[in-house]
Amino acid sequence: MLDPANRLLGFSTIKTFLHYVKTTKHALIDEPATKEWVSAYKANRAYVSYDIELLIGLMEVSDKLPENYTKGTAVELTDFCHLFSDYAYQLNQQEWVRLYQDKDLHVFIDWVHARYLWKPDAAYLAALTDQLKHIDFEKIKTKVRKMYHYLMQNLVVISSTDR
């Protein structure tokens, strides 16, 4: 969700998000459907959440190789890249889009998906694992740091105490 200045809105809790949608004076994308969804939402859990502290930690680790990431860490990193790409495409920020379109980054993303989320045949996973050995992971981490920097500059987090 974006604010009127096209900054990405983050919410500290699902309740804060639901309250914001119900009470905001700002126009929402597909407002009738969004408000209907919020009215019908009964769970107390967000569909998606990001661990910003974990991402900060990942940006500081310089010796970690892709195959040494845990499932949770690897998926968190790829989910962040997907969030960034959605935001970059939505704003048509071509410099940001190019960061996301990096070939080596996509080898890593595809490998994470294949290893942890999909159930591909063994040959496909082996081919991705072989490709992973030939990528410059430091270059990928540099690009992800840039993504993180751009996103944090354009993120507004609304907590339950904000009005």
C-alpha positions as CSV (number, residue, x, y, z in Angstrom):
1,M,0.0,0.0,0.0
2,L,1.3,3.5,-0.9
3,D,0.7,6.8,0.6
4,P,-0.2,9.9,-1.5
5,A,3.6,10.6,-1.9
6,N,4.1,7.1,-3.3
7,R,6.0,5.9,-0.2
8,L,5.5,2.3,0.8
9,L,3.4,1.9,3.9
10,G,4.3,-0.6,6.5
11,F,2.2,-1.4,9.6
12,S,3.4,-2.6,13.0
13,T,0.4,-4.9,13.4
14,I,-2.4,-6.3,11.4
15,K,-4.9,-4.4,13.6
16,T,-3.1,-1.1,12.8
17,F,-3.4,-2.0,9.1
18,L,-7.1,-2.8,9.3
19,H,-7.8,0.4,11.3
20,Y,-5.8,2.5,8.7
21,V,-7.8,1.1,5.8
22,K,-11.1,1.7,7.6
23,T,-10.3,5.3,8.6
24,T,-7.9,6.8,6.1
25,K,-8.9,9.8,4.1
26,H,-6.4,8.9,1.3
27,A,-7.6,7.2,-1.8
28,L,-6.9,3.5,-1.9
29,I,-6.2,1.4,-4.9
30,D,-9.4,-0.5,-5.7
31,E,-10.9,1.1,-2.6
32,P,-14.3,-0.7,-2.6
33,A,-12.7,-4.2,-2.8
34,T,-10.0,-3.3,-0.3
35,K,-12.5,-2.0,2.2
36,E,-14.8,-5.0,1.7
37,W,-11.8,-7.3,2.2
38,V,-10.9,-5.5,5.5
39,S,-14.5,-5.7,6.7
40,A,-14.5,-9.4,6.1
41,Y,-11.0,-10.1,7.5
42,K,-11.4,-12.0,10.8
43,A,-7.9,-13.4,11.4
44,N,-5.4,-11.7,13.7
45,R,-2.4,-12.4,11.6
46,A,-0.8,-10.7,8.6
47,Y,-0.4,-12.6,5.3
48,V,3.1,-11.3,4.9
49,S,5.6,-9.8,7.3
50,Y,9.2,-8.8,7.0
51,D,11.9,-9.1,9.7
52,I,13.8,-5.8,9.2
53,E,16.3,-6.7,11.8
54,L,17.1,-9.9,10.0
55,L,17.5,-8.1,6.7
56,I,19.9,-5.6,8.4
57,G,21.9,-8.5,9.7
58,L,22.1,-10.1,6.3
59,M,23.4,-6.9,4.8
60,E,26.3,-6.9,7.3
61,V,27.4,-10.5,6.9
62,S,30.1,-10.7,4.3
63,D,31.3,-14.2,4.5
64,K,28.0,-16.1,4.2
65,L,27.6,-18.1,1.0
66,P,24.1,-18.8,-0.5
67,E,24.1,-22.5,0.4
68,N,24.8,-21.6,4.0
69,Y,21.6,-19.6,4.5
70,T,18.9,-21.4,6.4
71,K,15.5,-21.8,4.7
72,G,14.0,-19.0,6.8
73,T,16.8,-16.6,6.0
74,A,17.0,-17.4,2.3
75,V,13.2,-17.1,1.9
76,E,13.2,-13.8,3.9
77,L,15.8,-12.4,1.5
78,T,14.0,-13.5,-1.7
79,D,10.7,-12.2,-0.3
80,F,12.3,-8.9,0.3
81,C,13.6,-8.8,-3.3
82,H,10.1,-9.5,-4.5
83,L,8.6,-6.7,-2.4
84,F,11.2,-4.4,-3.8
85,S,10.5,-5.4,-7.4
86,D,6.8,-4.9,-6.9
87,Y,7.4,-1.4,-5.6
88,A,10.0,-0.6,-8.3
89,Y,7.7,-1.7,-11.1
90,Q,4.7,0.1,-9.6
91,L,6.6,3.3,-9.5
92,N,8.3,2.6,-12.9
93,Q,11.7,3.3,-11.2
94,Q,13.9,1.9,-14.0
95,E,17.2,2.1,-12.0
96,W,15.5,0.0,-9.3
97,V,14.0,-2.4,-11.8
98,R,17.5,-3.0,-13.2
99,L,18.8,-3.9,-9.7
100,Y,16.1,-6.5,-9.4
101,Q,16.7,-7.9,-12.9
102,D,20.3,-8.9,-12.2
103,K,20.9,-12.3,-13.7
104,D,23.0,-13.6,-10.8
105,L,20.3,-12.4,-8.3
106,H,17.7,-14.5,-10.2
107,V,19.9,-17.6,-10.2
108,F,19.9,-17.2,-6.4
109,I,16.2,-16.5,-6.2
110,D,15.4,-19.5,-8.5
111,W,17.7,-21.7,-6.4
112,V,16.0,-20.7,-3.1
113,H,12.6,-21.3,-4.6
114,A,13.7,-24.7,-6.0
115,R,15.5,-25.8,-2.9
116,Y,13.0,-24.7,-0.3
117,L,9.6,-23.9,-1.9
118,W,9.1,-25.9,-5.0
119,K,9.6,-29.6,-5.6
120,P,11.4,-29.6,-8.9
121,D,13.1,-32.7,-10.4
122,A,16.6,-33.3,-9.1
123,A,18.3,-32.4,-12.4
124,Y,16.8,-28.8,-12.3
125,L,17.9,-28.3,-8.8
126,A,21.4,-29.6,-9.6
127,A,21.7,-27.3,-12.6
128,L,20.7,-24.3,-10.4
129,T,23.2,-25.4,-7.7
130,D,25.9,-25.6,-10.3
131,Q,25.0,-22.1,-11.6
132,L,25.0,-20.8,-8.1
133,K,28.7,-21.8,-7.7
134,H,29.6,-19.5,-10.6
135,I,27.9,-16.3,-9.5
136,D,29.4,-13.3,-7.7
137,F,27.5,-13.4,-4.4
138,E,29.3,-10.3,-3.1
139,K,27.8,-8.4,-6.2
140,I,24.4,-9.7,-5.3
141,K,24.7,-8.6,-1.7
142,T,25.8,-5.2,-2.9
143,K,22.7,-4.9,-5.1
144,V,20.4,-6.1,-2.3
145,R,22.0,-3.5,0.0
146,K,21.1,-0.9,-2.6
147,M,17.5,-2.2,-2.7
148,Y,17.3,-2.1,1.0
149,H,18.6,1.4,1.1
150,Y,16.1,2.6,-1.5
151,L,13.2,0.9,0.2
152,M,14.1,2.2,3.6
153,Q,14.2,5.7,2.3
154,N,10.7,5.3,1.0
155,L,9.1,3.3,3.8
156,V,6.7,4.8,6.3
157,V,5.9,2.5,9.2
158,I,2.6,3.2,11.0
159,S,2.4,2.0,14.5
160,S,-0.7,1.6,16.7
161,T,0.1,4.9,18.3
162,D,0.3,6.9,15.0
163,R,-2.9,8.7,14.0
